[in-house]
Amino acid sequence: MIFVNDITCPLCGSSVPQRRFFARSNKPFCARCGWNLDRAEAALNDTKTMLKLITLAVAGVGLFAAFAAVRAHELWTLSLPAIFLLIAMIPLWNYISARRAIAVAKSTVIPDLARTNTPVLPSVQLLLSLPRPRRVRVALTGTLGIIVLLSVVILLCLFLMVPFTWHDSPIDSKNSPLIPILFITFVVSVMVVPAIFREKRNWSLFRDGDVALARVLAQSRAQQGRTTYSKIDFEFRANSGQLVRNSQKDLSEMVFEEMTIPVFYDPLDPSKNTALCASYLKIAETF
């Protein structure tokens, strides 16, 4: 189990562990009241084919490496497929542990613990009570936040190298440390600037728009190029009584079915709306 975060069960308020990274496709579930248990089991069954392919691939690589090592009389080369085996076994271990946890939860859940009304988190209650205009801040989270953090660390290390390498590698040299500095700065700017620019419309919604509590109808993994992201479908009722539905990318990767999330919308046109978890913007008092 890699990098476990806790979320709050939307039905009974219990703490629920959430599997991440190698088990992103797994859905969390509550072992107390049974929330999301059926969906978690269905999502786990969808990974069977992938696990079979991983097992066959590991077996094939292992047999080939063993045969090559014996023929070459270099047994130390077996350490390379052994490392590959350990890495490949992580998804299999996640599958087995999740399957075991679901089996235990099925026999111990108490459905009566589920509440009729979804509990509202204190941070959401604070958000609903804030006067307008709200103080809005940019908070880079998720993959983009990790990239920015690593880039800053690398840039700091490169800047520390400049005084020691300046005479050996001047600015016009191919080995100048300023070249990777400029390259990393350019790459980060290309990734961050468009993301912040896209938030321009959301800024006014977060600052002056109305807030509604939306109910998450569905959560799934969507494909975008070579990567996947968490997609959520939600609905909310505007102050005018209009029922609005929307689908957005969940940047937090911590929102699932039946949860209640805050959504900012234009009171004159509720179709213009953004969920808090779908934006890099945050309200200053709540984070």
JOPEBEL-V225290 format. One record per backbone hydrogen bond with DSSP energy under -1.0 kcal/mol. CO is the residue of the C=O (numbers start at 0). NH is the residue of the N-H. Records with the same first field share a line. If there is no record, write none. Layout:
CO: NH  NH
This chain:
1: 19
4: 17
6: 15
8: 12
10: 114
13: 8
15: 6
17: 4
19: 22
20: 23
22: 25
29: 33
31: 109
33: 36
34: 29
35: 39
36: 40
37: 41
38: 42
39: 43
40: 44
41: 45
43: 46
44: 47
46: 50
47: 51
48: 52
49: 53
50: 54
51: 55
52: 56
53: 57
54: 58
55: 59
56: 60
57: 61
58: 62
59: 63
60: 64
61: 65
62: 66
63: 67
64: 68
65: 69
66: 70
67: 71
68: 73
73: 76
74: 77
75: 78
76: 79
77: 81
78: 82
79: 83
80: 84
81: 85
82: 86
83: 87
84: 88
86: 89
88: 92
89: 93
90: 94
91: 95
92: 96
93: 97
94: 98
95: 99
96: 100
97: 101
98: 102
99: 103
100: 104
101: 105
104: 108
109: 112
110: 113
120: 124
121: 125
122: 126
123: 127
124: 128
134: 283
136: 281
140: 144
141: 145
142: 146
143: 147
144: 148
145: 149
146: 150
147: 151
148: 152
149: 153
150: 154
151: 155
152: 156
153: 157
154: 158
155: 159
156: 160
157: 161
160: 164
161: 165
164: 168
169: 172
172: 175
175: 178
176: 180
177: 181
178: 182
179: 183
180: 184
181: 185
182: 186
183: 187
184: 188
185: 189
186: 190
187: 191
188: 192
191: 195
192: 196
193: 197
196: 199
198: 202
200: 204
201: 205
202: 206
203: 207
204: 208
206: 133
209: 264
211: 262
213: 260
214: 234
215: 257
217: 232
219: 230
221: 228
223: 226
226: 223
228: 221
229: 249
230: 219
231: 247
232: 216  217
233: 245
234: 214
235: 243
237: 240
241: 237
243: 235
245: 233
247: 231
255: 258
258: 215
260: 213
261: 275
262: 211
263: 273
264: 209
268: 271
270: 272
271: 265
273: 263
274: 277
275: 278
276: 250
279: 138
281: 136
282: 285
